[in-house]
């Protein structure tokens, strides 16, 4: 059980379980703002946010860069409800942008943006980011998909986060959606991953014995004024005490709602699997060197990757690992009501966002046209 509130700093107090029960889900996606004439990034967040009706309830928020915006759903018991809200918010954003000759799209990186054109948002949080990281903050913006899953007890959340570390490479492989950078084919499925790696406090976190150990590790950074609060630790997976969730952050933003639904269902099912069936122990499991190598292989090769199986000391196709994971997750998905969304992960594995962008580039012959298709697909299924 959680420690008594008096022994924890205020930021670390774990909330009571949500009224919708355990394993609730919330989705955050970072999207790009586009100039409809050139399909370049449009650094106009300050003119867009005031026009969005739901910006007042934090459904839309600014990001570090003036061409980026985050969409946040509320808390839902089921994936289909979260995706329905996300679709409605995408429509609202699109309707707001059209009169401004702007569009929105979702992918891990804008295919041809260059850092010289980047503008940092004026907000206090983002000026702090720029002040602490200087010109690193002006590199091309990256766009991620973050999935929160409610866990009632912080110790369970720590154990689930520990064990999720081993699934991070596979989730990345399935989500790759940024093959282009500065107008070039990078040869990577997710160029976003190494680009974001330039920031501090990113990557696969270490495992923690207890929630108290996690709290102290973060609080020393806050007490020493290195960071103002815990959300400045941009780990691939982290507890999120403010919401009482485990948050998975490794994934590239997805172009379509259907692909977002598949990944969110997989994350929700894995969290339930680890809480319900995972051994509640301090689980180092895979050595950090193997985790880091698998993360790189996943970013490079996507679902064509062969990831290191530590127990067998051999490389195993990502598709085989996904098949095994889906078998373990299926009963949990059924219990959560997201069985169809989980099964659609197989479809995504066959044609990731990165593979689709590459195919579009070859058939259309222009990255501007690729971005135009990404913008059209932003409302697909909405």
C-alpha positions in Angstrom: 0.0 0.0 0.0 1.0 3.6 -0.3 3.0 5.3 2.4 1.2 7.7 4.6 0.8 11.2 3.0 2.9 12.8 5.6 6.0 10.9 4.5 5.8 12.0 0.9 6.3 15.4 -0.8 3.1 16.9 -2.0 3.8 16.1 -5.6 4.1 12.4 -4.9 0.8 11.9 -3.2 -1.0 9.1 -5.1 -4.7 9.9 -5.7 -7.6 7.7 -4.8 -8.7 5.3 -7.6 -10.7 6.9 -10.3 -14.5 6.5 -10.1 -14.4 4.5 -13.3 -12.2 1.9 -11.7 -8.8 0.5 -12.3 -6.9 0.6 -15.6 -8.6 3.7 -16.9 -7.0 5.2 -20.0 -6.1 8.7 -21.2 -4.4 9.6 -24.4 -2.1 12.6 -25.2 -0.9 13.2 -28.7 1.4 15.9 -30.0 0.4 17.2 -33.4 2.0 19.5 -36.0 0.4 22.8 -37.2 0.8 23.2 -41.0 0.6 26.0 -43.6 -1.9 24.7 -46.1 -0.1 26.3 -49.0 3.4 25.1 -48.5 2.8 22.2 -46.0 5.6 23.5 -43.9 5.3 23.9 -40.2 3.2 26.9 -39.1 4.6 28.6 -36.0 1.3 30.0 -35.0 0.3 28.3 -31.8 -0.4 31.7 -30.1 -3.1 32.6 -32.7 -4.6 29.1 -32.7 -5.1 28.3 -29.0 -7.4 31.2 -28.1 -9.7 30.1 -31.0 -10.1 26.5 -29.6 -13.2 26.2 -27.4 -11.7 23.3 -25.4 -8.4 25.0 -24.8 -9.9 26.3 -21.5 -10.2 22.8 -20.1 -6.7 21.7 -21.2 -7.9 19.5 -24.0 -5.5 21.5 -26.1 -2.2 22.8 -24.8 1.0 24.4 -26.2 4.2 22.5 -26.6 7.8 23.7 -26.6 7.7 24.7 -30.2 5.3 27.2 -31.8 4.3 24.7 -34.5 3.3 22.0 -32.0 0.1 21.4 -30.0 -0.9 18.6 -27.6 -4.3 17.1 -27.6 -5.4 15.4 -24.3 -8.4 13.3 -23.7 -10.1 12.9 -20.4 -10.1 9.7 -18.3 -12.0 6.8 -19.9 -12.7 3.2 -18.9 -12.5 1.9 -22.4 -10.3 2.6 -25.4 -13.2 3.1 -27.8 -14.5 6.0 -25.6 -11.1 7.6 -25.5 -10.7 7.3 -29.3 -14.2 8.8 -29.8 -13.2 11.8 -27.8 -9.8 12.1 -29.5 -11.6 12.1 -32.9 -13.9 14.8 -31.8 -11.0 16.9 -30.6 -9.2 16.3 -33.9 -12.3 17.6 -35.7 -12.5 20.6 -33.5 -8.9 21.5 -34.2 -9.3 21.0 -38.0 -12.4 23.2 -38.0 -10.5 25.9 -36.1 -7.5 25.8 -38.5 -9.3 25.9 -41.8 -10.2 29.6 -41.7 -6.6 30.3 -40.9 -5.4 28.5 -44.0 -3.8 25.9 -41.8 -4.1 22.2 -41.3 -3.0 19.6 -38.7 -1.2 16.3 -39.0 0.3 13.7 -36.8 3.6 11.8 -37.2 6.8 11.5 -35.3 8.7 14.3 -37.2 7.7 16.8 -39.9 9.4 15.3 -42.9 11.2 18.4 -44.2 11.4 20.9 -41.3 14.9 22.4 -40.6 16.0 23.8 -37.3 16.8 27.3 -38.5 13.0 27.9 -38.9 12.0 26.7 -35.4 10.3 29.0 -32.9 10.1 28.3 -29.2 6.8 28.9 -27.5 6.6 32.0 -25.2 5.0 30.1 -22.3 6.9 30.0 -18.9 7.4 26.2 -19.0 8.8 26.3 -22.5 11.1 29.3 -21.8 12.4 27.3 -18.9 13.1 24.4 -21.3 14.9 26.8 -23.6 16.8 28.3 -20.7 18.0 25.0 -19.4 18.8 23.3 -22.8 19.7 26.4 -24.8 19.9 25.8 -28.6 19.0 22.1 -28.1 15.4 23.3 -27.6 15.4 24.8 -31.1 16.0 21.6 -32.9 13.2 20.3 -35.1 10.1 19.4 -33.0 9.3 15.8 -32.4 5.8 14.5 -31.9 4.9 11.6 -29.5 2.0 9.6 -28.4 1.6 9.2 -24.6 -0.8 6.7 -23.1 -1.8 6.8 -19.4 -3.2 3.8 -17.6 -4.7 4.1 -14.1 -3.1 2.0 -11.4 -4.8 2.3 -7.9 -1.7 1.7 -5.8 1.7 3.4 -6.3 3.7 0.2 -5.5 1.8 -1.6 -8.2 2.5 1.3 -10.5 6.3 1.0 -9.8 6.3 -2.7 -10.4 4.4 -2.3 -13.7 6.7 0.5 -14.9 9.8 -1.7 -14.0 8.5 -4.5 -16.1 7.2 -2.4 -18.9 10.9 -1.3 -19.5 11.4 -4.6 -21.4 8.4 -3.9 -23.7 9.6 -0.4 -24.6 11.5 -1.5 -27.7 8.6 -3.5 -29.1 6.2 -0.6 -28.6 8.6 1.6 -30.4 9.0 -0.8 -33.2 5.3 -1.0 -33.7 4.8 2.8 -33.6 7.7 4.0 -35.9 6.3 6.9 -37.9 9.2 9.3 -38.7 11.5 8.0 -41.5 12.3 11.4 -42.9 14.4 14.2 -41.3 15.3 17.6 -43.0 13.9 16.2 -46.3 16.1 13.1 -46.3 15.3 9.4 -45.9 17.2 8.6 -42.7 17.1 4.8 -43.0 15.4 4.8 -39.6 11.8 3.9 -38.8 11.8 6.5 -36.0 14.2 9.4 -36.5 12.3 11.0 -33.7 13.9 8.7 -31.2 17.5 9.7 -31.5 16.5 13.3 -32.1 14.6 13.5 -28.9 17.6 11.7 -27.2 19.5 15.0 -27.3 17.3 16.1 -24.4 18.4 15.3 -20.8 16.4 12.9 -18.6 15.1 10.7 -21.4 15.4 7.1 -22.4 14.6 3.9 -20.5 14.7 4.6 -16.7 16.3 2.4 -14.2 14.2 0.0 -12.2 13.1 1.1 -8.7 12.8 -1.2 -5.7 9.8 0.8 -4.2 7.7 3.9 -4.8 9.6 5.6 -2.0 12.9 5.0 -3.8 11.4 6.5 -7.0 10.1 9.5 -5.1 13.4 10.3 -3.4 15.3 9.9 -6.7 13.1 12.5 -8.3 12.6 14.8 -5.3 16.4 15.4 -5.0 16.3 17.0 -8.4 13.3 19.1 -7.4 14.9 20.1 -4.0 18.1 21.1 -5.8 16.2 23.2 -8.4 17.5 21.1 -11.3 13.8 20.6 -12.4 10.7 22.4 -11.2 8.5 19.3 -11.0 8.5 15.6 -12.0 7.1 16.0 -15.5 10.5 17.4 -16.6 11.8 13.8 -16.5 10.9 12.6 -20.0 11.5 8.9 -19.6 10.1 6.3 -22.0 7.8 5.0 -19.2 7.2 6.7 -15.8 4.8 6.8 -12.9 2.6 9.9 -13.1 1.6 10.6 -9.4 -0.6 13.6 -10.4 -3.0 11.3 -12.2 -2.3 8.0 -10.5 -1.2 6.4 -13.7 1.7 4.6 -15.5 2.5 6.7 -18.6 4.2 5.2 -21.6 5.9 7.8 -23.8 8.2 6.0 -26.2 5.8 5.9 -29.2 5.8 8.1 -32.3 2.6 10.0 -32.8 0.3 8.1 -35.1 -1.3 9.5 -38.3 -4.7 7.8 -38.0 -7.0 7.2 -35.0 -7.1 3.5 -35.8 -3.3 3.2 -35.3 -3.5 5.2 -32.1 -6.3 2.9 -30.8 -4.2 -0.2 -31.5 -1.2 1.1 -29.5 -3.3 2.5 -26.7 -5.1 -0.9 -26.4 -1.8 -2.7 -26.3 -0.4 -0.4 -23.6 -3.6 -0.7 -21.5 -3.5 -4.5 -21.8 0.2 -4.8 -20.9 -0.3 -2.7 -17.7 -3.2 -4.9 -16.6 -1.1 -8.0 -17.5 1.8 -6.8 -15.4 -0.3 -5.7 -12.4 -2.5 -8.8 -12.4 0.1 -11.5 -13.3 3.6 -9.9 -13.0 5.8 -10.9 -10.1 5.7 -8.0 -7.6 9.4 -8.0 -7.1 12.3 -5.7 -7.8 12.7 -6.9 -11.4 15.9 -5.8 -13.1 15.3 -8.5 -15.7 17.1 -7.4 -18.9 20.4 -5.6 -18.5 20.4 -1.9 -19.4 22.8 -2.6 -22.3 20.4 -5.0 -23.9 17.4 -2.6 -23.4 19.4 0.3 -25.0 20.5 -1.9 -27.9 16.9 -3.2 -28.5 15.6 0.4 -28.3 18.1 1.4 -31.1 17.3 -1.6 -33.2 13.5 -0.8 -32.9 14.0 2.8 -33.8 16.2 1.8 -36.8 14.2 -1.2 -38.2 10.7 -0.9 -36.8 8.8 -4.2 -37.1 11.6 -5.6 -39.3 13.9 -5.5 -36.3 15.4 -8.6 -34.7 15.5 -7.8 -31.0 17.8 -9.5 -28.4 16.1 -12.1 -26.3 18.2 -11.9 -23.2 17.0 -15.3 -21.8 18.0 -17.1 -25.1 21.0 -14.9 -25.9 19.8 -14.6 -29.5 18.0 -12.2 -31.8 14.3 -12.8 -32.3 12.1 -11.1 -35.0 9.9 -8.3 -33.6 6.9 -9.9 -35.2 7.4 -13.1 -33.3 7.7 -11.2 -30.0 4.6 -9.2 -30.8 2.6 -12.4 -31.5 3.7 -13.8 -28.2 2.8 -10.6 -26.4 -0.6 -10.5 -28.0 -1.4 -14.0 -26.8 -0.6 -12.9 -23.2 -2.6 -9.7 -23.5 -5.7 -11.1 -25.2 -7.6 -12.1 -22.0 -6.8 -8.8 -20.5 -8.0 -6.9 -23.5 -11.2 -8.8 -23.4 -11.7 -7.9 -19.8 -11.0 -4.2 -20.7 -13.3 -4.2 -23.7 -10.5 -3.5 -26.2 -10.2 -6.9 -27.9 -10.8 -5.6 -31.5 -8.4 -2.7 -31.0 -5.7 -5.0 -29.7 -6.0 -7.3 -32.6 -5.6 -4.4 -35.0 -2.0 -4.2 -33.8 -1.3 -7.0 -36.3 -2.5 -4.7 -39.1 -0.2 -1.9 -37.9 2.7 -4.3 -37.6 2.2 -5.2 -41.3 2.3 -1.5 -42.4 3.7 0.9 -39.8 3.4 4.6 -40.3 7.1 4.8 -41.4 6.5 2.2 -44.1 3.5 4.0 -45.3 5.4 7.3 -45.5 8.1 5.7 -47.5 5.6 4.2 -49.9 3.9 7.6 -50.3 7.2 9.3 -51.0 8.0 6.8 -53.8 4.6 7.0 -55.4 4.0 10.8 -55.0 7.6 11.9 -55.6 7.4 14.8 -53.1 7.5 15.2 -49.4 5.1 18.1 -49.6 2.6 15.8 -51.1 3.3 13.2 -48.3 2.5 15.9 -45.7 -0.7 16.7 -47.5 -1.8 13.1 -47.3 -0.9 13.0 -43.6 -3.1 16.0 -43.1 -6.0 14.4 -44.9 -5.6 11.2 -42.8 -5.7 13.2 -39.6 -9.5 13.0 -39.7 -9.7 9.4 -41.1 -12.2 7.5 -38.9 -13.2 10.7 -37.0 
